[in-house]
Amino acid sequence: MTLRILVPVDDTLASFRTQQYLIRMKESLRPTVTLLTVISMSNLAYRCIPDFQQEMIRDNALKMGKLTLERHAEEYAAAGILFDTILEKGDDPGAVICAVARRQGVEMICLSPSNSSEMSDLVFGSVANYVTHHAPCPVLLVR
């Protein structure tokens, strides 16, 4: 039996730490992985920048998101792990991750918290913290 795992990915070391963990554990977990990149559109809105330049910024963010998915997908493919990819736009990455987990019916979400301090997580929140408390399935945090 395979385990259906949602893996949010970006270009941080934390994301690659999760990737390497799942590759090492592939024989035990026998995962089928859904790689998810979330582009936070609200973070791309800038005042005093013409609309055509904002459109270029959004287009480049989507291209970078696709490249991120491709880089992670290459590693999973090389390891012989079955995967699919999803690129989502949204304002709150944690909420998007939980919504995709519900929609896809995954059995687990696997992610690695960023290296931010506990104090900044307390004040500003973190994606891993949100997902841990709102996910519709178990969450595996990789350190």
N, C-alpha and C positions, 0 to 999 in steps of 0.2 A: 504494500500500500504506500502511495506517495503522500507527502504532506504538502498542501498548497499554501505557499508562503508569499505574503506581500512584502516587498523590500523597497522602501522609499530610498531613492538614490540622488546624489548630487556630486559635486566635485570635492567634497571635504575628505579629510583623512578618516573621519568617523564612518563615512559611507563605504570607503574601501576596506576598513576594518571589518565591517559586517560582511562584505563580499568574501574576504579571505576566510572568515569563520565558516560561512556556509559552504565554501568550496572544501575546506578541511573536513567538515561534518557530512559531506554528501552521501557517504556510504551509510551512515547511521540514520540520517534524516530522510534520505531519498526524496529531496524536495523537487517540486515543480514551482518555479519562481515567477512572480509577476513583478517586474521592475517598474517603479512609478517615479516619475519626476513631476514635481509641482512647480509651476511658474506663478509666483505671487504677483499678479498684475497690479495690485495697489502700490507695491513697492516701485513700480516702473513709472508712476505718474509724477510728472514734474511740472511745477508752475513756471510760467514765463518761458516755456520752450514751445516753439511752433508745433502744430499738430503733426505736420509731416515728419518732424524729427522724433516726436513721441512714437509715431508709427514705426519708424526705423528702429527705435530702441526696443519696442515690443517684438518686432520681427526678429531682431538679433537675439533677444532672450529666448524666443521659441527655437531658433536654430541651435543655440547653445544647449538648450534642454534636450534636443534630439541627439546632439553629439554626445552628451553625457550618457544618455541611454545606450547609444551605440558602443561607447567605451566599456560600460559595464556588461553589456550583452556579449561582447567579444570574449570577456573573461569567463562568463558562465558557459558559453558555447564551447570554449576550449576545454573546460572542465567536464563537459558532457552532461551538464545540467539543463533540463528543459526549461524554457522561459518564454514569456511574452512581455511586451512593453506597453506602457500607457504614459502619455504626456497629458497632464491636466493643467488647466488654468484655474486660479482661484485666489482669494485674498488671504485665507488662513490655511497654511499647509497642514496643520494638525487635523483640522476639520475635513479637509479634502482626503487625507489619508484614511480617516475613519469611514468616510462616505464610500470611498472606493472599496475598502475592505468589506463593507456591508453589501455593496452592489456585486462584487466578484465572489462573495461567499468563501473567502479564504479562511483557512483554519488557524493561521498565525500571522502576526506582523513581526518582522525582525528588523531592528534598527539599532544604531549605536548613537547614544547621546553625543552632542557636540562637546567640545572641550571648554565650554563656557563655565563660569564659576557658579556655585550654588546660589550665591547672592543675586547674581543677575537673573538666574532662572526664577528665583522667588519674586523678584521685582517685575520682570518682564515676561516671565513664562518661557517655556521651551516647547518645541514640537514633541520631543520624546515624552515630556511630562503630560502634555495634553493627550497624546495618543494612549499612554499608559492608563489614563483615567477615563477615556471615552471610547476606547476600541470595542468592537462587538465580538472580539475573540482574544485569545491569549496574546501577550506581547513579550517577545524575547529581546531584552536589552543586552547588547554585546559591548563589553568594555575592553 
